[in-house]
């Protein structure tokens, strides 16, 4: 989506500039092709009109560079157009004073204003643009047939420009709402995992403290340096504070949750770390992942590995990623059996299941083999050109 957005915007910009250049040339040719106007303002109007159209075209293009100055740019363009329209009323004979470039520039700025400005200011700009584009052909060409068709065409073009601006305005609003919804969902999922993270670190501190107390109360136990115990407790507490601070920082941030990578092999290895055995099948090693899928799989792997360390007496953990019958399969195996709470499904397993369900997949966790435990996440794959076309899209 991002990769294709920039070329598309560049193509629209090039087309816009090309149309304005053609309109400017047409205006200049028509002005130079008619008889010389008479009257007090005739010679001045002959010199000003072509350059007014060129200036209007440049100002309309500049709205992309200065999106916060749309009102100022629109006011300048409409001022130039109305000046030419008013001057045409004082000329005894105006063979051809075409406002094509001015009308196009006004319409571009009117559409941009309807898209980006607050409602009241957008309405004022739209009304002013309507008056400008309709009044210009009426004053400059009159209302005789077929000249009377020009104001009708200008009004229809104004309506189309305003409609386009409102459509883009609605699309922007829906896009912002969808992004906010996704951020909120991610933070709610992260908040559900907060208790697991805090419990993990605090449990480690409690275990170390009770172990030190038990050794101190046992005369047969070898003497233990209290400073070493304090160092271990301090280290565990520091880890807990760092992890909790990082999680709370993500919850407070307005940015989307970070994605470690958009390639499956990298996602699996980053989540597993150096202490876990990892095997990624060659057919899925370089599988490209959408950002939403990357974040979800990363969180599922982290949660499964955390559970294996916290709830099991595991001496070995293995993560496998492979394809099976058109599905992407992630398996996390450890050789320790979780206790009763984890086996019945705690918050961590529930959160992983919800994450996979949101992607159209499924997750299973339970005993495997002798004294083993396996978490299996399965996600359907689509065709090779878009393997995740079955994933529900939030935007």
C-alpha positions, 0 to 999 in steps of 0.5 A, a space after each residue: 500500500 505504501 509502496 504503491 501510494 507514492 507513484 500514484 500521487 506522482 502520476 496525479 501530480 503530473 497529470 494535473 500539471 499537464 492539464 493546467 499547461 494545456 489550459 494555459 496554452 489554450 487561453 493564450 492562443 485564444 487571447 492572441 487570436 482575437 481582435 484587440 480590445 478597445 476601451 480604457 482597460 482594453 490594452 491592460 486586460 490584454 497584457 494581464 489575462 494570460 499571465 493571470 491564468 499562469 499565476 493561477 495555475 502556479 498557485 493551484 499547484 503550490 497547494 501541494 507544497 503548502 497544504 496549510 495555506 489553501 485558503 490564502 492560495 484560493 483567495 489569491 486565485 479567485 482574486 485574480 479571476 474576479 479581477 479579470 472578470 470585473 475588468 472585462 465589464 469595462 471593455 467595449 469589445 472582448 473578442 475572447 478572454 477565456 477563463 479556462 485556466 483560472 476556472 481549473 485552478 479555482 476548482 482544484 483549490 475548492 476540492 482541496 479546501 472541501 477535503 482539508 478545511 474545517 466545515 464552516 471554512 470549507 463551505 465559505 470557500 466552496 460558495 466563493 469558488 462557485 460564484 467565481 467560476 460561474 460569474 467569469 463566463 457570464 461576464 466575459 461571454 454573455 448569455 447568448 447561445 452557445 455562450 450560455 452553456 459555459 456557465 452551466 459547464 462551469 457549475 457542473 464542474 464546480 459540483 464535481 470538484 466539491 463532491 470529489 473533495 467531500 468524498 476524499 474528506 470522508 475517506 480521510 475521516 474513515 481512515 483516521 477512525 480505522 487507524 485509531 480503532 486498530 491502535 485501541 485494539 492493539 493497546 487493549 490486547 497489550 493491556 491484557 498481557 500486562 498482568 502476565 508480564 508483571 506476574 512473571 517478574 514479580 514471581 521471580 523476585 518472590 522466589 529469590 527472596 523466599 529461597 534466601 530466607 529458607 537458606 538463611 533459616 537452615 543451619 545445614 545450608 552453606 553460608 551465602 553472601 547476602 550481597 549476592 542475593 541482594 544483587 539478584 533481587 535488584 537485577 530482577 526488579 530492574 528487569 521488571 521496571 524496564 519491561 513495565 516501563 516499556 509496555 506502559 510507554 507503548 500504551 501511552 504512545 499514539 503511534 502504532 505498535 512496532 513491527 519487528 520485520 515484514 519477513 517471516 524468518 526475521 519475525 520468528 528469529 527476533 521473537 525466539 532469541 538466541 537461546 531457543 532452537 529455531 527451524 524455518 522451512 525454506 518455502 516460508 523463510 522469505 514469506 512477506 507479511 502484512 504489518 498486522 500479521 507481523 505484529 500478531 505473530 510476533 506477539 503470539 511467539 513472545 507469549 508462547 515462549 514466556 509461558 514455556 519459561 514461566 509455567 514449565 520446567 523446560 530444558 529445551 524449547 523449539 520453534 518451527 515455522 512451516 507450510 502445511 496443506 495451504 496453511 502457515 503453521 507455527 509450533 512452539 514445543 517445550 519438554 516441560 508440562 505446564 501446571 494446572 492453571 496454564 493447562 486450563 487456559 490462562 490470560 496468555 493462551 486466551 490472548 493468543 487465541 484471540 489474536 489468531 482468530 482476528 487474522 482468520 486463523 486458529 491456535 491450539 495448546 496442550 500436551 504433546 508426546 511424553 512430558 511435552 507441551 505444544 502451542 500450534 498457531 495456524 493461519 490460512 495462506 492464499 495464492 502466491 501473489 497475495 498469500 494473506 488475501 484471506 486476512 480481514 483488513 481493517 483499512 
